[in-house]
Amino acid sequence: MRIYNFYQYILVSFLLLHCNNVLAVENQYDLVISRSSQELTIMDGDEIIKHFRITYGKGGKGAKRVLGDRKTPLGVYKIVNFKGNSKFHYFMQLDYPNLLDAWYGYKNKVITANEFKNITTAIKNDDIPPQDTKLGGYIGIHGLGETSDQKLAIHNEMNWTQGCIAMTNEEINDLKRYVDIGTRVIINE
């Protein structure tokens, strides 16, 4: 009976999240990130507004599944917070882990049922999901911070982050003009 109730909770959480997304006010722009082409594209519906070159997590291909894997997550997220005084110049936090990340985490015994419930409840309530589980957290889009020729060379030659999406300080300053809390971010392989 207890397992049945848990699966009911998952189904109800999914439906509530889906219904909330249908009723939510949409932002004008979406950010579409392609890890394989190392590109962030600002989209207004089907219209391409602008492209940026990005780097991402040095953990390589595949979805982020656990803290420390250095992978950038795959899926649909939204911007939930901004940090202007970041060591990376400017930081736009994503709502990682999302419901799918949490489900895989629970299914693969990375997080507990209680942690899964806490993540889904936060998402349902439009709060930032817990950032301190074994799934990891504090994933976002950021600049480089204090810049040197060496840091720029590394940024231009390799994927170097712990799971975030990085761009130059000038590019993140430009991107800020298109992003609000709630902006959708779609990350593809």
Backbone as a chain_set.jsonl record, in Angstrom:
{"seq": "MRIYNFYQYILVSFLLLHCNNVLAVENQYDLVISRSSQELTIMDGDEIIKHFRITYGKGGKGAKRVLGDRKTPLGVYKIVNFKGNSKFHYFMQLDYPNLLDAWYGYKNKVITANEFKNITTAIKNDDIPPQDTKLGGYIGIHGLGETSDQKLAIHNEMNWTQGCIAMTNEEINDLKRYVDIGTRVIINE", "coords": {"N": [[0.83, -1.195, 0.0], [1.956, 1.232, 0.73], [3.895, 1.743, -1.294], [2.171, 2.066, -3.467], [0.874, 4.479, -2.741], [3.065, 6.201, -2.925], [3.592, 6.167, -5.677], [1.212, 7.266, -6.55], [1.58, 9.813, -5.53], [3.701, 10.679, -7.141], [2.447, 10.734, -9.682], [0.381, 12.63, -9.235], [1.979, 14.85, -8.579], [3.308, 15.238, -11.021], [1.119, 15.883, -12.692], [0.192, 18.229, -11.441], [2.422, 19.866, -11.807], [2.475, 20.015, -14.571], [0.007, 21.264, -15.106], [0.442, 23.703, -13.752], [2.47, 24.748, -15.35], [1.098, 25.188, -17.725], [-0.609, 27.241, -17.005], [1.152, 29.219, -16.31], [2.712, 32.419, -16.804], [4.223, 33.112, -19.818], [7.61, 33.77, -20.668], [9.131, 36.069, -22.96], [11.345, 35.118, -24.381], [13.179, 32.094, -25.132], [15.932, 30.111, -24.087], [18.06, 28.139, -25.884], [20.218, 25.541, -25.639], [22.869, 23.919, -27.12], [24.913, 21.364, -26.514], [26.626, 19.858, -28.14], [27.24, 21.531, -30.316], [28.23, 23.602, -28.915], [26.751, 25.968, -28.28], [24.623, 28.654, -27.387], [21.428, 29.688, -28.001], [19.272, 32.383, -28.399], [15.86, 32.419, -28.528], [12.873, 33.613, -29.999], [9.96, 32.481, -30.053], [9.83, 30.844, -33.056], [11.811, 32.301, -34.133], [15.208, 33.118, -34.468], [17.125, 35.006, -32.354], [19.705, 35.593, -31.38], [23.029, 34.202, -31.219], [25.367, 32.573, -29.031], [28.653, 31.493, -28.228], [29.446, 28.813, -26.127], [30.846, 27.135, -23.239], [30.827, 24.057, -21.389], [30.159, 21.572, -18.847], [32.978, 19.63, -17.821], [32.633, 16.936, -17.625], [31.706, 15.564, -19.807], [29.677, 13.819, -22.301], [26.158, 12.896, -21.964], [23.551, 12.817, -19.462], [23.425, 14.778, -16.451], [23.691, 13.114, -13.42], [24.527, 12.818, -10.822], [26.014, 14.426, -7.982], [29.139, 15.911, -8.481], [29.802, 14.651, -10.879], [30.489, 16.295, -12.9], [29.039, 16.933, -15.12], [26.923, 18.658, -17.424], [23.505, 19.24, -17.038], [20.836, 17.711, -18.964], [17.845, 18.667, -20.548], [14.745, 20.38, -19.763], [14.63, 23.441, -18.209], [14.329, 26.255, -15.943], [15.111, 29.712, -15.375], [15.829, 30.661, -12.111], [17.042, 32.326, -10.29], [19.225, 35.131, -9.797], [22.607, 36.133, -9.502], [24.514, 38.746, -8.93], [26.984, 39.358, -7.863], [28.784, 37.304, -8.267], [31.582, 35.026, -8.227], [32.046, 34.37, -10.764], [31.47, 36.551, -12.294], [28.695, 37.06, -13.211], [25.759, 35.26, -12.416], [23.269, 33.038, -13.45], [20.929, 31.169, -12.106], [19.699, 27.862, -12.576], [16.709, 25.814, -12.28], [17.646, 23.278, -11.435], [17.829, 20.326, -9.52], [15.39, 19.098, -11.875], [12.028, 17.744, -12.202], [12.289, 15.337, -13.657], [15.022, 14.77, -13.336], [14.995, 14.352, -10.574], [13.319, 12.112, -10.441], [14.865, 10.122, -11.78], [17.006, 10.151, -10.012], [15.788, 9.165, -7.673], [14.858, 6.671, -8.588], [17.281, 5.432, -9.205], [18.368, 5.208, -6.733], [19.877, 7.299, -5.707], [18.891, 9.48, -4.381], [16.655, 9.846, -1.576], [13.223, 8.827, -0.904], [12.003, 10.864, 0.541], [13.631, 13.064, -0.116], [13.083, 13.175, -2.835], [10.379, 13.863, -2.697], [10.614, 16.399, -1.472], [11.937, 17.832, -3.488], [10.03, 17.712, -5.606], [7.887, 19.017, -4.392], [8.948, 21.586, -4.0], [9.305, 22.372, -6.682], [6.657, 22.298, -7.59], [5.642, 24.397, -6.068], [6.874, 26.544, -7.194], [9.382, 27.137, -6.118], [12.935, 27.208, -5.457], [14.48, 24.148, -6.08], [15.74, 21.801, -3.595], [19.198, 22.183, -3.094], [21.167, 20.659, -2.051], [21.331, 17.883, -2.267], [22.424, 14.529, -3.197], [22.245, 14.706, -5.894], [23.335, 17.022, -6.705], [23.696, 20.589, -7.315], [23.143, 24.152, -7.751], [23.497, 24.815, -10.468], [23.998, 26.632, -13.41], [24.059, 29.454, -15.698], [26.874, 31.296, -16.482], [29.428, 33.907, -16.329], [32.975, 34.499, -16.808], [34.309, 35.668, -14.723], [37.05, 37.257, -13.047], [39.195, 38.035, -15.602], [41.807, 36.661, -17.581], [44.47, 36.299, -20.008], [45.196, 33.618, -20.041], [42.974, 32.362, -18.832], [40.994, 32.99, -20.723], [42.031, 31.577, -22.918], [41.796, 28.907, -22.023], [39.006, 28.808, -21.792], [38.31, 29.091, -24.479], [39.312, 26.785, -25.596], [38.497, 24.395, -24.334], [35.951, 22.424, -22.613], [35.257, 23.33, -19.425], [33.853, 23.659, -17.024], [32.224, 22.782, -13.851], [29.783, 21.763, -14.379], [28.13, 23.759, -15.121], [27.034, 26.252, -17.558], [29.136, 28.232, -19.424], [30.165, 31.5, -20.445], [31.716, 34.411, -21.941], [32.343, 37.357, -19.925], [31.379, 39.679, -21.172], [29.534, 38.568, -22.927], [27.666, 37.366, -21.161], [26.701, 39.649, -19.955], [25.379, 40.79, -22.129], [23.475, 38.777, -22.63], [21.862, 38.989, -20.338], [19.965, 40.93, -20.889], [17.892, 39.632, -22.137], [16.768, 37.837, -20.43], [14.682, 36.735, -17.786], [13.426, 35.998, -14.47], [12.129, 32.811, -14.588], [12.521, 32.417, -17.301], [12.69, 30.061, -19.867], [14.959, 27.366, -20.281], [16.421, 25.267, -22.478], [18.248, 22.424, -22.672], [20.174, 20.601, -24.789], [21.835, 17.639, -26.063]], "CA": [[0.0, 0.0, 0.0], [2.837, 2.388, 0.823], [4.464, 1.98, -2.631], [1.085, 2.593, -4.288], [0.708, 5.891, -2.386], [4.197, 6.952, -3.453], [3.387, 6.338, -7.121], [0.138, 8.251, -6.679], [2.195, 11.113, -5.29], [4.462, 11.023, -8.353], [1.486, 11.072, -10.724], [-0.26, 13.899, -8.885], [3.003, 15.892, -8.71], [3.504, 15.48, -12.45], [-0.052, 16.59, -13.214], [0.197, 19.594, -10.908], [3.48, 20.626, -12.476], [2.045, 20.251, -15.946], [-1.056, 22.266, -15.07], [1.049, 24.984, -13.394], [3.204, 25.26, -16.509], [0.129, 25.657, -18.714], [-1.171, 28.487, -16.52], [2.206, 30.2, -16.04], [2.954, 33.453, -17.802], [5.416, 32.768, -20.576], [8.567, 34.822, -20.977], [9.208, 36.279, -24.394], [12.439, 34.385, -25.004], [13.685, 30.822, -24.639], [17.338, 29.872, -24.342], [18.264, 26.767, -26.347], [21.644, 25.247, -25.547], [23.343, 22.697, -27.764], [26.252, 21.038, -26.019], [27.475, 19.363, -29.224], [27.742, 22.658, -31.116], [28.693, 24.594, -27.942], [26.053, 27.187, -28.658], [23.402, 29.088, -26.723], [20.64, 30.47, -28.948], [18.097, 33.06, -27.868], [14.745, 32.213, -29.461], [11.579, 34.277, -29.789], [9.147, 31.544, -30.829], [10.68, 30.159, -34.037], [12.796, 33.26, -34.642], [16.5, 33.176, -33.798], [17.491, 36.383, -32.026], [21.15, 35.735, -31.227], [23.806, 33.019, -30.828], [26.587, 32.757, -28.241], [29.471, 30.301, -28.039], [29.503, 28.471, -24.706], [31.484, 25.898, -22.803], [29.97, 23.39, -20.41], [30.824, 20.692, -17.888], [34.057, 18.798, -18.353], [32.28, 15.524, -17.442], [31.414, 14.953, -21.108], [28.316, 13.564, -22.777], [25.218, 12.246, -21.066], [22.846, 13.674, -18.504], [23.921, 14.871, -15.07], [22.926, 12.209, -12.571], [25.011, 12.785, -9.443], [26.957, 15.456, -7.555], [30.548, 15.627, -8.744], [30.073, 14.009, -12.168], [30.975, 17.388, -13.751], [28.237, 16.973, -16.346], [25.868, 19.652, -17.536], [22.249, 18.504, -17.198], [20.061, 17.747, -20.208], [16.417, 18.764, -20.271], [14.097, 21.689, -19.763], [14.782, 24.1, -16.915], [14.006, 27.678, -16.004], [15.944, 30.573, -14.546], [15.153, 30.878, -10.829], [17.741, 33.274, -9.429], [20.374, 35.84, -10.354], [23.603, 36.547, -8.516], [25.348, 39.728, -9.6], [28.327, 39.453, -7.283], [29.357, 35.964, -8.357], [33.004, 34.946, -8.604], [32.034, 34.202, -12.221], [30.972, 37.821, -12.809], [27.234, 37.081, -13.098], [25.286, 33.872, -12.381], [21.833, 32.814, -13.644], [20.712, 29.825, -11.581], [18.624, 27.031, -13.126], [15.965, 25.02, -11.287], [18.162, 21.914, -11.357], [17.269, 19.253, -10.332], [13.972, 19.184, -12.224], [11.262, 16.559, -11.813], [12.872, 14.152, -14.291], [16.282, 14.496, -12.628], [14.633, 13.797, -9.271], [12.794, 10.759, -10.647], [16.007, 9.234, -12.027], [17.755, 10.064, -8.767], [15.087, 8.259, -6.767], [14.853, 5.341, -9.215], [18.635, 4.875, -9.137], [18.741, 5.188, -5.312], [20.814, 8.373, -5.404], [18.196, 10.267, -3.365], [15.612, 9.129, -0.844], [11.838, 9.195, -1.223], [11.754, 12.162, 1.165], [14.31, 14.082, -0.937], [12.286, 13.275, -4.059], [9.178, 14.621, -2.343], [11.014, 17.788, -1.243], [12.221, 18.435, -4.795], [8.781, 17.9, -6.351], [7.093, 20.047, -3.705], [9.56, 22.883, -4.327], [8.997, 22.684, -8.081], [5.217, 22.578, -7.642], [5.42, 25.694, -5.433], [7.748, 27.523, -7.869], [10.542, 27.439, -5.292], [14.176, 26.583, -5.916], [14.584, 22.81, -5.502], [16.884, 21.629, -2.698], [20.468, 22.185, -3.816], [22.156, 19.952, -1.249], [21.192, 16.419, -2.334], [23.49, 13.858, -3.952], [22.095, 15.027, -7.321], [24.077, 18.252, -6.953], [22.895, 21.797, -7.4], [23.802, 25.395, -8.153], [23.822, 24.759, -11.892], [23.496, 27.828, -14.061], [24.785, 30.081, -16.798], [27.691, 32.33, -15.853], [30.58, 34.456, -17.036], [34.292, 33.974, -16.45], [34.888, 36.326, -13.562], [38.278, 37.982, -13.372], [39.647, 37.438, -16.859], [43.211, 36.764, -17.987], [44.703, 35.643, -21.295], [45.2, 32.172, -19.797], [41.593, 31.934, -18.605], [40.31, 33.057, -22.025], [42.54, 30.474, -23.746], [41.145, 27.686, -21.539], [37.588, 28.912, -22.166], [38.184, 28.924, -25.932], [39.854, 25.503, -26.057], [37.956, 23.173, -23.713], [34.847, 22.497, -21.654], [36.016, 23.398, -18.183], [33.064, 23.906, -15.818], [31.823, 21.65, -13.014], [28.434, 21.382, -14.805], [27.422, 24.961, -15.576], [27.261, 26.763, -18.909], [29.956, 29.434, -19.268], [30.403, 32.397, -21.572], [32.54, 35.527, -21.489], [31.637, 38.37, -19.139], [30.668, 40.558, -22.1], [28.386, 37.823, -23.452], [26.641, 37.217, -20.116], [26.093, 40.978, -19.816], [24.453, 40.918, -23.254], [22.4, 37.814, -22.422], [20.995, 39.468, -19.254], [18.885, 41.76, -21.445], [16.853, 38.76, -22.679], [16.436, 36.806, -19.44], [13.95, 37.082, -16.569], [13.074, 34.829, -13.657], [11.136, 32.018, -15.309], [12.921, 32.144, -18.684], [12.907, 28.635, -20.116], [16.286, 26.989, -20.79], [16.357, 23.905, -23.02], [19.622, 21.96, -22.875], [20.241, 19.396, -25.622], [23.165, 17.085, -26.31]], "C": [[0.869, 1.251, 0.0], [3.456, 2.73, -0.53], [3.399, 2.573, -3.535], [0.883, 4.079, -4.012], [1.852, 6.735, -2.933], [4.022, 7.183, -4.953], [2.219, 7.281, -7.404], [0.7, 9.66, -6.503], [2.964, 11.59, -6.521], [3.511, 11.47, -9.454], [0.826, 12.413, -10.455], [0.737, 15.054, -9.027], [3.217, 16.247, -10.172], [2.339, 16.275, -13.033], [-0.113, 18.027, -12.717], [1.252, 20.451, -11.587], [3.076, 20.972, -13.894], [0.973, 21.333, -15.994], [-0.501, 23.635, -14.718], [1.777, 25.584, -14.58], [2.261, 25.792, -17.569], [-0.407, 27.026, -18.31], [-0.127, 29.583, -16.318], [2.321, 31.208, -17.176], [4.266, 33.11, -18.504], [6.305, 33.98, -20.772], [8.676, 34.92, -22.488], [10.227, 35.361, -25.048], [12.664, 33.033, -24.343], [15.167, 30.789, -24.934], [17.49, 28.404, -24.713], [19.772, 26.531, -26.401], [21.919, 23.911, -26.208], [24.755, 22.44, -27.27], [27.153, 20.623, -27.18], [28.015, 20.484, -30.101], [28.262, 23.793, -30.239], [28.082, 25.961, -28.233], [24.817, 27.407, -27.795], [22.691, 29.998, -27.709], [19.459, 31.083, -28.219], [17.014, 32.956, -28.926], [13.54, 33.04, -29.016], [10.601, 33.489, -30.648], [10.069, 30.756, -31.741], [11.788, 31.055, -34.575], [14.067, 33.249, -33.794], [16.865, 34.638, -33.599], [19.012, 36.551, -32.014], [21.762, 34.396, -30.832], [24.994, 33.447, -29.972], [27.34, 31.433, -28.224], [29.579, 30.061, -26.541], [30.472, 27.313, -24.477], [30.602, 25.314, -21.705], [30.806, 22.445, -19.555], [31.845, 19.762, -18.51], [33.8, 17.302, -18.163], [31.865, 14.816, -18.728], [29.939, 14.758, -21.385], [27.471, 12.866, -21.722], [24.65, 13.225, -20.059], [23.539, 13.673, -17.146], [23.052, 13.976, -14.193], [23.346, 12.241, -11.11], [26.001, 13.93, -9.208], [28.379, 15.016, -7.876], [30.835, 14.964, -10.074], [30.551, 15.008, -13.223], [30.254, 17.46, -15.089], [27.222, 18.103, -16.268], [24.565, 18.903, -17.769], [21.661, 18.657, -18.598], [18.597, 17.849, -19.834], [15.925, 20.192, -20.328], [14.115, 22.234, -18.333], [14.258, 25.52, -17.036], [14.95, 28.435, -15.077], [15.174, 30.883, -13.264], [15.829, 31.914, -9.938], [18.88, 33.925, -10.207], [21.322, 36.194, -9.219], [24.594, 37.465, -9.23], [26.758, 39.817, -9.072], [29.019, 38.092, -7.256], [30.849, 36.031, -8.669], [33.144, 34.731, -10.111], [31.391, 35.401, -12.911], [29.464, 37.944, -12.613], [26.747, 35.648, -13.234], [23.771, 33.839, -12.506], [21.556, 31.364, -13.251], [19.523, 29.149, -12.24], [17.93, 26.268, -12.0], [16.349, 23.54, -11.357], [18.242, 21.53, -9.884], [15.784, 19.474, -10.637], [13.291, 17.869, -11.844], [11.852, 15.277, -12.405], [14.199, 13.778, -13.629], [15.995, 13.827, -11.28], [14.129, 12.359, -9.412], [13.938, 9.772, -10.885], [16.848, 9.071, -10.764], [17.114, 9.107, -7.779], [15.138, 6.824, -7.301], [16.214, 4.653, -9.082], [19.216, 4.902, -7.722], [19.859, 6.178, -4.972], [20.214, 9.277, -4.329], [17.097, 9.42, -2.733], [14.225, 9.564, -1.334], [11.507, 10.571, -0.648], [12.42, 13.297, 0.366], [13.565, 14.28, -2.26], [11.045, 14.127, -3.802], [9.509, 16.098, -2.136], [11.307, 18.519, -2.561], [10.919, 18.707, -5.543], [7.902, 18.963, -5.705], [7.646, 21.433, -4.023], [9.205, 23.295, -5.751], [7.527, 23.066, -8.218], [4.907, 23.967, -7.1], [6.247, 26.821, -6.053], [8.867, 28.022, -6.97], [11.776, 26.796, -5.918], [14.263, 25.203, -5.275], [15.778, 22.718, -4.549], [18.177, 21.46, -3.506], [21.537, 21.337, -3.127], [21.965, 18.433, -1.228], [22.375, 15.849, -3.113], [23.332, 14.036, -5.465], [22.939, 16.246, -7.687], [23.131, 19.427, -7.047], [23.74, 22.971, -7.839], [24.347, 25.308, -9.576], [23.232, 26.001, -12.54], [24.344, 28.251, -15.243], [25.573, 31.222, -16.179], [28.804, 32.814, -16.767], [31.865, 33.819, -16.544], [34.837, 34.544, -15.148], [36.105, 37.12, -13.979], [38.955, 37.285, -14.55], [41.133, 37.695, -17.104], [43.334, 36.093, -19.353], [44.658, 34.129, -21.143], [43.774, 31.645, -19.609], [40.794, 31.962, -19.907], [40.747, 31.918, -22.935], [41.89, 29.155, -23.327], [39.681, 27.677, -21.965], [37.392, 28.645, -23.664], [38.598, 27.542, -26.426], [39.198, 24.265, -25.466], [36.718, 23.469, -22.873], [35.477, 22.343, -20.276], [35.179, 23.495, -16.913], [32.774, 22.616, -15.045], [30.412, 21.165, -13.362], [27.62, 22.558, -15.309], [27.705, 25.239, -17.055], [28.012, 28.078, -18.731], [30.078, 30.184, -20.579], [31.258, 33.549, -21.065], [31.689, 36.514, -20.688], [30.823, 39.297, -20.031], [29.408, 39.863, -22.632], [27.29, 37.659, -22.397], [25.957, 38.55, -19.856], [25.072, 41.215, -20.922], [23.241, 40.008, -23.05], [21.398, 38.294, -21.37], [19.794, 40.252, -19.783], [17.686, 40.926, -21.901], [16.257, 37.804, -21.645], [15.734, 37.415, -18.231], [13.849, 35.83, -15.706], [11.957, 34.106, -14.405], [11.485, 31.761, -16.765], [13.246, 30.674, -18.832], [14.271, 28.406, -20.755], [16.198, 25.519, -21.193], [17.783, 23.469, -23.341], [19.587, 20.617, -23.595], [21.686, 18.909, -25.736], [23.682, 17.75, -27.558]], "O": [[0.541, 2.23, -0.67], [3.534, 3.908, -0.879], [3.688, 3.494, -4.299], [0.734, 4.863, -4.95], [1.632, 7.868, -3.36], [4.279, 8.283, -5.443], [2.24, 8.014, -8.393], [0.339, 10.58, -7.237], [2.887, 12.759, -6.897], [3.753, 12.491, -10.096], [0.724, 13.245, -11.356], [0.383, 16.117, -9.536], [3.297, 17.424, -10.523], [2.549, 17.23, -13.781], [-0.433, 18.939, -13.48], [1.011, 21.615, -11.905], [3.306, 22.087, -14.363], [1.032, 22.225, -16.84], [-0.912, 24.634, -15.308], [1.714, 26.794, -14.8], [2.593, 26.762, -18.251], [-0.635, 27.879, -19.167], [-0.481, 30.753, -16.171], [2.065, 30.898, -18.339], [5.282, 32.853, -17.86], [5.819, 35.086, -21.012], [8.355, 33.975, -23.208], [10.0, 34.875, -26.156], [12.38, 32.846, -23.16], [15.62, 31.372, -25.919], [17.096, 27.524, -23.948], [20.501, 27.224, -27.111], [21.285, 22.903, -25.898], [25.678, 23.199, -27.566], [28.326, 20.995, -27.208], [29.144, 20.393, -30.583], [28.687, 24.829, -30.751], [28.781, 26.959, -28.407], [24.067, 26.474, -27.508], [23.273, 30.966, -28.199], [18.731, 30.391, -27.507], [17.213, 33.351, -30.075], [13.237, 33.148, -27.828], [10.427, 33.786, -31.829], [10.983, 30.077, -31.272], [12.611, 30.617, -35.38], [14.013, 33.355, -32.569], [16.909, 35.414, -34.553], [19.544, 37.516, -32.562], [21.112, 33.563, -30.2], [25.553, 34.529, -30.154], [26.723, 30.368, -28.208], [29.781, 31.0, -25.771], [30.859, 26.611, -25.411], [29.737, 26.0, -21.16], [32.034, 22.526, -19.555], [31.621, 19.182, -19.572], [34.654, 16.484, -18.502], [31.691, 13.598, -18.734], [29.076, 15.418, -20.807], [27.977, 12.327, -20.738], [25.191, 14.308, -19.836], [24.158, 12.686, -16.75], [21.825, 14.069, -14.222], [22.618, 11.754, -10.245], [26.724, 14.343, -10.114], [28.773, 13.888, -7.58], [32.0, 14.726, -10.391], [30.969, 14.613, -14.311], [30.789, 17.98, -16.068], [26.731, 18.453, -15.194], [24.518, 18.012, -18.617], [21.958, 19.613, -19.314], [18.15, 17.185, -18.899], [16.585, 21.085, -20.861], [13.676, 21.578, -17.388], [13.8, 25.937, -18.1], [15.506, 27.877, -14.131], [14.021, 31.312, -13.311], [15.251, 32.337, -8.936], [19.423, 33.346, -11.148], [20.89, 36.513, -8.111], [25.409, 37.011, -10.033], [27.646, 40.306, -9.769], [29.754, 37.78, -6.32], [31.319, 36.979, -9.298], [34.231, 34.891, -10.667], [30.828, 35.267, -13.997], [29.006, 38.849, -11.914], [27.254, 34.896, -14.066], [23.066, 34.523, -11.764], [21.911, 30.44, -13.983], [18.476, 29.764, -12.443], [18.483, 26.097, -10.914], [15.484, 22.664, -11.341], [18.684, 22.34, -9.07], [15.025, 19.959, -9.798], [13.908, 16.993, -11.239], [11.907, 14.249, -11.73], [14.466, 12.6, -13.391], [16.661, 12.866, -10.895], [14.469, 11.494, -8.604], [13.979, 8.708, -10.267], [17.344, 7.981, -10.48], [17.804, 8.329, -7.122], [15.425, 5.884, -6.559], [16.289, 3.442, -8.873], [20.406, 4.652, -7.529], [20.673, 5.938, -4.081], [20.933, 9.781, -3.466], [16.672, 8.408, -3.292], [14.086, 10.536, -2.076], [10.805, 11.355, -1.286], [11.833, 14.366, 0.198], [13.432, 15.403, -2.745], [10.708, 15.004, -4.598], [8.755, 16.963, -2.582], [10.96, 19.689, -2.718], [10.721, 19.806, -6.06], [7.242, 19.729, -6.407], [6.878, 22.357, -4.29], [8.843, 24.447, -5.993], [7.194, 24.045, -8.887], [4.013, 24.645, -7.607], [6.316, 27.92, -5.503], [9.258, 29.187, -7.044], [11.666, 25.945, -6.8], [14.134, 25.084, -4.056], [16.731, 23.485, -4.686], [18.231, 20.696, -4.47], [22.684, 21.303, -3.572], [22.388, 17.769, -0.282], [23.216, 16.59, -3.622], [24.176, 13.577, -6.235], [23.223, 16.471, -8.864], [21.92, 19.284, -6.882], [24.893, 22.816, -8.243], [25.49, 25.674, -9.85], [22.096, 26.379, -12.252], [25.213, 27.52, -15.717], [25.016, 32.029, -15.435], [29.086, 32.231, -17.814], [31.854, 32.744, -15.944], [35.733, 33.958, -14.54], [36.196, 37.597, -15.11], [39.248, 36.091, -14.493], [41.641, 38.791, -16.867], [42.417, 35.404, -19.8], [44.141, 33.431, -22.016], [43.413, 30.606, -20.161], [40.003, 31.055, -20.166], [39.922, 31.349, -23.65], [41.477, 28.37, -24.181], [39.174, 26.661, -22.443], [36.4, 28.031, -24.058], [38.273, 27.165, -27.552], [39.323, 23.18, -26.034], [36.471, 24.608, -22.478], [36.148, 21.349, -19.996], [35.734, 23.42, -15.817], [33.044, 21.514, -15.521], [29.897, 20.255, -12.713], [26.537, 22.373, -15.865], [28.501, 24.556, -17.699], [27.576, 28.944, -17.972], [30.094, 29.599, -21.663], [31.498, 33.648, -19.861], [30.461, 36.499, -20.773], [29.7, 39.663, -19.685], [28.355, 40.485, -22.77], [26.108, 37.8, -22.711], [24.762, 38.585, -19.566], [24.01, 41.785, -20.671], [22.106, 40.428, -23.275], [20.203, 38.032, -21.499], [18.723, 40.231, -19.177], [16.583, 41.455, -22.038], [15.339, 37.046, -21.958], [16.132, 38.462, -17.722], [14.154, 34.729, -16.164], [10.966, 34.717, -14.803], [10.813, 30.962, -17.417], [13.983, 30.106, -18.026], [14.687, 29.146, -21.646], [15.938, 24.646, -20.365], [18.447, 24.073, -24.183], [19.048, 19.633, -23.087], [22.631, 19.671, -25.531], [24.796, 17.462, -27.995]]}, "num_chains": 1, "name": "protein.A"}
